[in-house]
Amino acid sequence: MLDYKDPEIRKQIACILITVAKKIEEDEEFAESIFSCMKKELTAGKKSSKKPKTITKQPTEKEINIFEIYQNQGSDGLLSSLELFDLKGVIKIVVDNGLDPARKIRRWRSKEKIMKQVVEIVGKQMAKGEAFLK
């Protein structure tokens, strides 16, 4: 490895760079080869640094459709279905169904409180369609 602290080596490298710069000014083919090489390196660097992020949806332990359960069994059926899950499972259901855009429910630690809120939100969303049936 070259020692960057050595003034002789720095002078030699500067001389090489000056010679290359003069050659680039004089010879168009040489300049094109240098710039094409630089362009390849820049595009290769951009592609490797920006990897697309893939978001994989992790399924819950038991996939349930809370809206279908509410429609078929009512609020009591939904509460009994939510009883089967632990606190993290209920929060996951809330997140997966987009019931907490303000991220308020996610911070709650009482499973019963979260379940009541889920039933209330699902009930309100299901009632929105009834206005058009009358």
Disulfide bonds with the S-S distance in Angstrom:
none
